């Protein structure tokens, strides 16, 4: 039941846990839950957990991705400017000034 819920605020988990969310120390100290919920604050000094293998693998993937050469973007197409001595296609054409 919704009103029979409990929130536990404590140290960051070293591994991913379902239904848990990471809060910084500032927000963990000031956390409030919905009316009717029990809040259990596990008061310890908040210590950053050591990097996990997931963290190290994600960092390694990011470094590899950043180090990959990026393909040069294709230059934007600009149609060539018509030359006055060349007739244009269609019913109109450019005539050079004779005067």
Wavefront OBJ file of the C-alpha trace (Angstrom):
o trace
v 0.000 0.000 0.000
v 1.245 3.514 -0.816
v 0.989 4.816 2.761
v 2.929 1.850 4.165
v 6.159 2.851 2.426
v 9.598 3.530 3.844
v 12.480 5.520 2.394
v 16.029 4.802 3.526
v 18.595 7.554 2.954
v 22.170 6.433 3.392
v 25.498 5.838 1.761
v 25.773 5.488 -2.012
v 25.669 1.919 -3.185
v 28.784 0.502 -4.793
v 26.627 -1.411 -7.305
v 23.445 -0.575 -9.182
v 20.352 -1.321 -7.113
v 16.793 -1.400 -8.465
v 14.518 1.318 -7.075
v 17.408 3.323 -5.634
v 18.627 6.754 -6.600
v 21.876 8.566 -5.928
v 21.727 11.891 -4.105
v 24.558 14.246 -3.324
v 25.265 14.858 0.393
v 23.503 18.237 0.266
v 20.237 16.744 -1.012
v 20.486 13.564 1.076
v 20.586 15.708 4.250
v 17.499 17.642 3.172
v 15.456 14.787 1.698
v 11.751 14.571 2.539
v 9.288 11.853 1.563
v 5.568 12.006 0.801
v 3.184 12.432 3.742
v 2.620 9.166 5.553
v 5.919 7.589 4.526
v 8.599 6.641 7.033
v 12.043 8.099 6.408
v 15.092 6.367 7.844
v 18.295 8.408 7.678
v 21.381 6.278 8.173
v 23.604 9.012 9.576
v 27.139 8.331 8.529
v 29.678 10.586 6.991
v 29.106 10.389 3.270
v 32.144 8.869 1.599
v 32.602 8.502 -2.126
v 32.693 4.797 -3.065
v 35.688 3.416 -4.916
v 35.282 3.174 -8.705
v 33.650 -0.075 -9.734
v 34.600 -2.129 -12.772
v 31.488 -0.698 -14.483
v 32.826 2.822 -13.926
v 36.258 1.901 -15.267
v 34.811 0.165 -18.332
v 32.572 3.157 -19.088
v 35.570 5.482 -18.775
v 37.662 3.265 -21.073
v 34.862 3.222 -23.693
v 34.554 7.014 -23.515
v 38.315 7.474 -23.987
v 38.349 5.063 -26.942
v 35.402 6.858 -28.545
v 37.008 10.270 -28.059
v 40.258 9.015 -29.619
v 38.676 7.647 -32.786
v 39.295 9.710 -35.913
v 36.185 11.466 -37.077
v 35.346 11.445 -40.782
v 35.599 14.805 -42.507
v 32.154 16.226 -43.203
v 31.245 16.411 -46.865
v 31.518 19.952 -48.201
v 28.213 21.672 -48.737
v 27.120 21.668 -52.368
v 27.155 25.047 -54.020
v 26.015 25.162 -57.626
v 28.532 26.742 -59.984
v 27.831 30.337 -60.931
v 26.715 30.727 -64.540
v 29.283 32.201 -66.890
v 28.029 35.073 -69.056
v 29.304 33.535 -72.281
v 27.543 30.207 -71.686
v 23.851 29.975 -72.448
v 21.634 28.841 -69.596
v 19.397 25.873 -70.062
v 15.762 26.631 -70.656
v 14.128 29.384 -72.660
v 16.367 32.194 -71.365
v 20.003 32.761 -72.127
v 22.701 35.290 -71.225
v 23.963 37.518 -73.995
v 27.263 39.286 -73.550
v 27.231 43.080 -73.877
v 28.407 43.994 -77.406
v 28.782 47.651 -76.788
l 1 2 3 4 5 6 7 8 9 10 11 12 13 14 15 16 17 18 19 20 21 22 23 24 25 26 27 28 29 30 31 32 33 34 35 36 37 38 39 40 41 42 43 44 45 46 47 48 49 50 51 52 53 54 55 56 57 58 59 60 61 62 63 64 65 66 67 68 69 70 71 72 73 74 75 76 77 78 79 80 81 82 83 84 85 86 87 88 89 90 91 92 93 94 95 96 97 98 99
